[in-house]
């Protein structure tokens, strides 16, 4: 029986093998080292794929059959049709926010559709109007301020807005573009990062920190973007070699592939003379989440009174950061530290002894380990 898709921290990438393909390949990629490969092929071409946290399923739009589809853990498609009032001509830009609403751009890039993908909702698979409290509607909503909006792929950040990269030519080419679905307003953000000449990013997604990842459509280069104070900066993470064209990429919006905790603080400042309050943001602060691995072993499992046990503790650091730490070990009341037995990576050291506690400052190198050994006598 088919089940919901378990994504975890993996990036799922969708590619086609040729320029005229009617099938697509599905790959699973580890973003930290860009490793992974094709795991299955599909007999359809699906755009606008995104993860719906409401039912833990992938959804997309079959550009050949012109229907919204649900995708199970075996990448099999369930065809759901299209809502009343929605044109079958859909651009490649589409995503799902964390409230379960799917956003799709029409083929002329002049308006967007909002589809209810909350399975228990009474308006499931109907068009909704995000500018009017998500009331049912039988039409799309126009973009405000800029039209058409030349963005080939979207992702929805935690602010509920849609983000993609402007393609084509002109002053907006290669710039991060923000659409506010509750108003239809389009904003072009200041954007600085190394870019290929082909800006038509279809494969774009984000993680729990609102870090955006986009894959160059033909080169397969993976770009990482952060937005701070309305300014977009980015970096080239490397390239994938999975297919001719990168159609879509999906992360769970709760994924944290690089183990980062990010946050900003805000102050709402009340203005004078009835003006609107001003919100001031702090700098973004990123903190790495590191899973140090600590293992302690004894030289023997059976010992008699008066005997000596040698303990070794290995701490492994898989991160790219060096850590200054303090080793502590509180001995069992039946054990007494053997003077002169303490070593760090084979080098004799003099630990601090306070009662039964042994402590010593230890440096744990990046992508490395430290081994602390000592002896104790059984009373």
Buried (B, 14 or more C-beta within 10 A) or exposed (E): EEEBBEBEBBBBBBBBBEEEBEEBBBBBBEBEEBEBEBEEEBEBBBBBBBBBBBEBBBBBBBBEBBBBBBBBBEBEBEEBEBBEEBBEEBBBBBBBBBBBBBBBBBEEBBBBBBBBBBEEBEBBBBBBBBBEEBEBBEEBBEBEEBBBBBBBBBBBBEEBBBBBBBBEEEEBBBBBBBBBBBBBBBBBBEBEBEBBEEBBBBBBBBBBBBBBBBBBBBBBBBBBBBBEEEEBEBEBBEEBEBBBBBBBBBBBBEBBBBBBEBEEEEEEEEEEEEEEEEEEEEEBEEEEEEEEEEEEEEEEEEBEEEEBBBBBBBBBBBBEEEBEBEBEBEBEEEBBBBEEBBBBBEEEEEBEBEEBEBBBEBEBEEEBBBBBBBBBBBE
